[in-house]
Amino acid sequence: MAPTQDALYRRIDLELSWSERELPERDRTKHVHRLHPYLGKFIPQLVEALLARHVPRGRVLDPFAGSGTTLVQALESGLDACGADVAAFNCLLMRVKTREYNPFVLESELRDACSRLEAFDGVRPEGDVPRFVRDWYAPRAAAELVFFRDVVSDYDHADVLRVVLARAARSARRTTHFDLDFPRTPQRTPYWCHKHRRECRPVAEARRFLRRYSLDTLRRIREFSRVRARGRRADVLHGDARELDFGGRFDGVVTSPPYPGLIDYHEQHRYAYELLGLEEWRELELGKGTSRAGLAAYIEGIAAVLANVRGSLRRGAPVVIVINDRRDLYPEILERAGLRLEERYRRHVNRRTGRRSGEFFEDVLVAR
Ligand SMILES: C[S@@+](CC[C@H](N)C(=O)[O-])C[C@H]1O[C@@H](n2cnc3c(N)ncnc32)[C@H](O)[C@@H]1O
């Protein structure tokens, strides 16, 4: 007998509901998954389990690929992958995570850039420093970031250095330690820190972050190169998933779409766009706003992406969507996209990051 809708909605999948002890943070952020902070990613172990269940071989597509969790895990699980995202920084990050490297060349370039930074006197004419950088960084930190930015293009692995630069730029901002995600105004004076329970000072320099993250990046890329399957590749496409041609046929989709009003995916990496001069396509980002018109645009937009994706799937290939659909928008979205919900299970999400703790569930929708 076919399961009722209610049964489809209520099943909690204990196999996908890990506790902190079963799945500690260092495992959730293993190797390249922690090359750069990204708010709103799913965990690699979830992708691993979903691939094993629904797309055990072939080529997987993620039209909302974000920081590239699906792509990285696909490479580890022995699949080819393609990921698309509308945000340029996310695409840069995904390319850096999934590319294959000559580790000797990479190490020598990272070390060379760091030793040039060591020799830099930390002073830069004010006119060389963009406005955003002047506002959000102490003068020395600003000068070091701009110096590093200007040397990266001398190297073959410039994109790896750009990700190191962005990560250091995030850490070196004049913010409080407890508001790193979306700080509104620069913090220029010492402050009472809720996180460390003492008085803290805004960061004065960027050099130590650049050095530390260069070495950490090298270590993480090496670690990933030891576990990724031989001969598998990941393609990264920058664009609007409603219109992109994903190239070829896929054996399944594993994705987590944006959700209305939750995260601004361009804004969370504002410092990277400002420093690296990346192109911004904010108006194409789905999930902005929760007004009636905003929700209608969201339904239409996600349905258009899924309809577009359908055209690139092999016959019968599953579309696996991870979402906390508290507004119950997905039945309509799937119908509009011409997909049929086959299975729906719920997992308990253990969120022990920062101040966003508490009970949280998300659903896995399997449609065809
Ligand atoms: C929930 S996040 C995906 C996170 C990803 N699963 C991970 O683990 O990193 C949703 C992503 O959809 C992207 N996005 C929003 N609108 C888009 C569009 N029109 N086309 C392609 N990507 C879009 C956002 O930039 C964001 O990175």
The ligand as an SDF file (V2000), in Angstrom:
LIG
                    3D

 27 29  0  0  0  0  0  0  0  0999 V2000
   21.4840   26.8500    0.9130 C   0  0  0  0  0  0  0  0  0  0  0  0
   22.7390   27.4570   -0.1240 S   0  0  0  0  0  0  0  0  0  0  0  0
   23.5220   25.9800   -0.7010 C   0  0  0  0  0  0  0  0  0  0  0  0
   24.5880   25.5000    0.2260 C   0  0  0  0  0  0  0  0  0  0  0  0
   25.2750   24.2280   -0.2140 C   0  0  0  0  0  0  0  0  0  0  0  0
   24.4120   23.0820   -0.0930 N   0  0  0  0  0  0  0  0  0  0  0  0
   26.5340   23.9930    0.6100 C   0  0  0  0  0  0  0  0  0  0  0  0
   26.6250   23.0130    1.3410 O   0  0  0  0  0  0  0  0  0  0  0  0
   27.4240   24.8440    0.5580 O   0  0  0  0  0  0  0  0  0  0  0  0
   21.8790   28.0440   -1.5280 C   0  0  0  0  0  0  0  0  0  0  0  0
   22.7530   28.6450   -2.6250 C   0  0  0  0  0  0  0  0  0  0  0  0
   21.9090   28.9820   -3.7350 O   0  0  0  0  0  0  0  0  0  0  0  0
   22.5270   30.0790   -4.4110 C   0  0  0  0  0  0  0  0  0  0  0  0
   21.5330   30.7080   -5.3050 N   0  0  0  0  0  0  0  0  0  0  0  0
   20.5390   31.5820   -4.9970 C   0  0  0  0  0  0  0  0  0  0  0  0
   19.8650   31.9210   -6.1120 N   0  0  0  0  0  0  0  0  0  0  0  0
   20.4250   31.2530   -7.1550 C   0  0  0  0  0  0  0  0  0  0  0  0
   20.1720   31.1920   -8.5630 C   0  0  0  0  0  0  0  0  0  0  0  0
   19.2060   31.9140   -9.1320 N   0  0  0  0  0  0  0  0  0  0  0  0
   20.9580   30.3700   -9.3230 N   0  0  0  0  0  0  0  0  0  0  0  0
   21.9640   29.6540   -8.7510 C   0  0  0  0  0  0  0  0  0  0  0  0
   22.2580   29.6930   -7.4310 N   0  0  0  0  0  0  0  0  0  0  0  0
   21.5040   30.4730   -6.6340 C   0  0  0  0  0  0  0  0  0  0  0  0
   23.0320   30.9710   -3.2860 C   0  0  0  0  0  0  0  0  0  0  0  0
   24.0480   31.8260   -3.7320 O   0  0  0  0  0  0  0  0  0  0  0  0
   23.5080   29.9240   -2.2550 C   0  0  0  0  0  0  0  0  0  0  0  0
   24.8930   29.7180   -2.3700 O   0  0  0  0  0  0  0  0  0  0  0  0
  1  2  1  0
  2  3  1  0
  2 10  1  0
  3  4  1  0
  4  5  1  0
  5  6  1  0
  5  7  1  0
  7  8  2  0
  7  9  1  0
 10 11  1  0
 11 12  1  0
 11 26  1  0
 12 13  1  0
 13 14  1  0
 13 24  1  0
 14 15  1  0
 14 23  1  0
 15 16  2  0
 16 17  1  0
 17 18  1  0
 17 23  2  0
 18 19  1  0
 18 20  2  0
 20 21  1  0
 21 22  2  0
 22 23  1  0
 24 25  1  0
 24 26  1  0
 26 27  1  0
M  CHG  2   2   1   9  -1
M  END
$$$$
